[in-house]
Amino acid sequence: MKRLLLLCLTYIMCVGNHQMAAQDSSESPGIFNSLAIGVSASTTGIGIDVASPIGSYLAVRAGVSFMPNFTYSTDVDVDIEGSYEGNIPTSIDVEGGMGRTAGEILLNVYPFKSSSFFVCGGAYFGGGKLIKIKGHSDELAELIKEGQEVGIEIGNYRIPVDQNGNISGGLKVSSFRPYLGLGFGRAIPKKRIGFMFEMGVQFHNTPKVYTNNGDLSDLTAEADNDFTDIIDKLTVYPVLKFRLCGKIF
């Protein structure tokens, strides 16, 4: 009887240890052995991404974000080269928009295995046109047909009007933007559903005024420093993100 009891206890201990080892193995992240999908709202727009672990301390994310095209209208001054006699508009209405699409590849680093705190690095790419403006004026088109050089003034830059009276341009940044951030939450949740908060900055270099109707290289050099001094300091883009994610497997 004692030998039978000892054999039963030994069997129970072996089975228990095997189950605990299997459970620890299933809970310990491997390399690309799990997948999560996330949706987010942030200062970069509405995003969707997928994430997978690289061991216990790393997770890689790849996704795309869509900034809604929030628009606004404003009046800008008209600039005409030389003198001209006649009725001309002194200002015209233009529309500005912020819509853009960007991709992202990011790596979460979890310094502490049991903590959800992470440091993030990676890059955003695409969506280099930060602000886009457009407008039209039949009166300015008529002036151009008469041989006048016509443009609009934005921040002491003169953006030319094309022969059809259209204005097109804006503010652009680098299409490849390194990123650093930190936050709380698991890219691949330990349970079925998880939440993640993140804040950081994109390094997009100095914004540049651009036009689709000509070359601004000479005008940039001549532009007043009041405007260029401001945009020269806008070398980073802040990112604040809230992400809801679900574990697929």
Residue pairs with C-beta under 8 A, 6 or more apart in sequence:
27 190
28 56
29 53
29 55
29 56
29 59
29 188
30 53
30 55
31 53
31 54
31 55
32 52
32 53
32 54
33 53
34 52
34 53
34 188
34 247
34 248
34 249
35 50
35 51
35 52
35 188
35 247
35 248
35 249
36 50
36 51
36 52
36 187
36 188
36 189
36 194
36 245
36 246
36 247
36 248
37 48
37 49
37 50
37 51
37 245
37 246
37 248
38 47
38 48
38 49
38 50
38 51
38 61
38 63
38 187
38 196
38 243
38 244
38 245
38 246
39 46
39 47
39 48
39 243
39 244
39 245
40 46
40 47
40 48
40 49
40 63
40 65
40 241
40 242
40 243
40 244
41 47
41 241
41 242
42 65
42 198
42 239
42 240
42 241
42 242
43 237
43 238
43 239
43 240
43 241
44 65
44 67
44 102
44 104
44 124
44 202
44 239
44 241
45 65
45 66
45 67
45 68
45 100
45 102
46 65
46 66
46 68
47 63
47 64
47 65
47 66
47 104
47 241
47 243
48 63
48 64
48 65
49 61
49 62
49 63
49 64
49 104
49 243
50 61
50 62
50 63
51 59
51 60
51 61
51 62
51 108
51 187
51 188
51 245
52 59
52 60
52 188
53 59
53 187
53 188
54 60
56 110
56 113
57 109
57 110
57 111
57 113
58 107
58 108
58 109
58 110
59 107
59 108
59 110
59 118
59 186
59 187
59 188
60 105
60 106
60 107
60 108
60 187
61 104
61 105
61 106
61 107
61 108
61 122
61 187
62 103
62 104
62 105
62 106
63 103
63 104
64 101
64 102
64 103
64 104
65 101
65 102
65 103
65 104
66 101
67 98
67 99
67 100
67 101
67 102
67 127
68 98
68 99
69 97
69 98
69 99
70 97
70 98
70 99
71 95
71 96
71 97
71 98
72 95
72 96
73 93
73 94
73 95
73 96
74 93
74 94
74 96
75 91
75 92
75 93
75 94
76 91
76 92
76 94
76 135
76 152
76 153
76 154
77 90
77 91
77 152
77 153
78 88
78 89
78 90
78 91
78 92
78 137
78 140
78 150
78 151
78 152
78 153
79 150
79 151
79 152
79 153
79 158
80 88
80 143
80 148
80 149
80 150
81 148
81 149
81 150
82 148
82 149
84 143
84 148
88 139
88 140
88 143
89 137
89 139
89 140
92 135
92 137
92 140
92 152
92 167
93 135
94 133
94 134
94 135
94 152
94 167
95 133
95 134
95 135
96 131
96 132
96 133
96 170
97 131
97 132
97 133
97 134
98 130
98 131
98 132
99 132
100 126
100 127
100 128
100 129
100 130
101 126
101 127
102 124
102 125
102 126
102 127
103 124
103 125
103 126
104 122
104 123
104 124
104 125
104 179
105 122
105 123
105 125
106 120
106 121
106 122
106 123
106 179
107 120
107 121
107 122
108 118
108 119
108 120
108 187
109 118
109 119
109 120
109 121
110 116
110 117
110 118
110 186
111 117
111 118
111 119
116 184
116 185
116 186
117 182
117 183
117 184
118 182
118 183
118 184
118 185
118 187
119 180
119 181
119 182
120 179
120 180
120 181
120 182
120 183
120 198
120 200
121 178
121 179
121 180
121 181
122 178
122 179
123 176
123 177
123 178
123 179
124 176
124 177
124 179
124 202
125 175
125 176
125 177
126 175
127 175
128 172
128 173
128 174
128 175
129 170
129 171
129 172
129 210
130 170
130 171
130 172
130 173
130 204
130 207
130 237
131 170
131 171
132 168
132 169
132 170
133 154
133 167
133 168
133 169
133 170
134 166
134 167
134 168
135 152
135 166
135 167
136 164
136 165
136 166
136 167
137 161
137 165
137 167
138 165
139 165
140 150
140 161
140 165
141 161
141 163
141 164
141 165
142 165
143 150
144 150
144 161
144 162
144 163
144 165
145 163
149 160
150 160
150 161
151 158
151 159
151 160
151 161
152 158
152 159
152 161
152 167
153 159
154 169
154 209
155 209
155 223
155 224
155 226
155 227
155 228
155 230
155 231
156 223
156 224
156 226
156 227
156 228
157 209
157 216
157 219
157 220
157 223
157 227
158 219
159 167
159 169
159 209
159 211
159 213
159 216
160 211
160 213
160 214
161 167
161 213
162 168
162 213
166 213
167 213
168 211
168 212
168 213
169 209
169 210
169 211
169 212
169 213
170 209
170 210
171 207
171 208
171 209
171 210
171 231
172 207
172 208
172 210
173 204
173 205
173 207
173 208
173 237
174 204
174 205
177 202
177 203
177 204
177 237
178 202
178 203
179 200
179 201
179 202
179 203
179 239
180 200
180 201
180 203
181 198
181 199
181 200
181 201
181 239
182 198
182 199
182 200
183 196
183 197
183 198
183 199
183 200
183 241
184 196
184 197
185 194
185 195
185 196
185 197
185 198
185 243
186 194
186 196
186 245
187 196
187 245
188 194
188 245
188 247
189 245
189 246
189 247
191 247
192 246
192 247
193 244
193 245
193 246
193 247
194 244
194 245
194 246
194 247
195 242
195 243
195 244
195 245
196 241
196 242
196 243
196 244
196 245
197 241
197 242
197 243
198 239
198 240
198 241
198 243
199 238
199 239
199 240
199 241
200 238
200 239
201 236
201 237
201 238
201 239
202 236
202 237
202 239
203 235
203 236
204 235
204 236
204 237
205 235
206 231
206 232
206 234
206 235
207 231
207 234
208 220
209 216
209 220
209 223
209 231
210 216
220 228
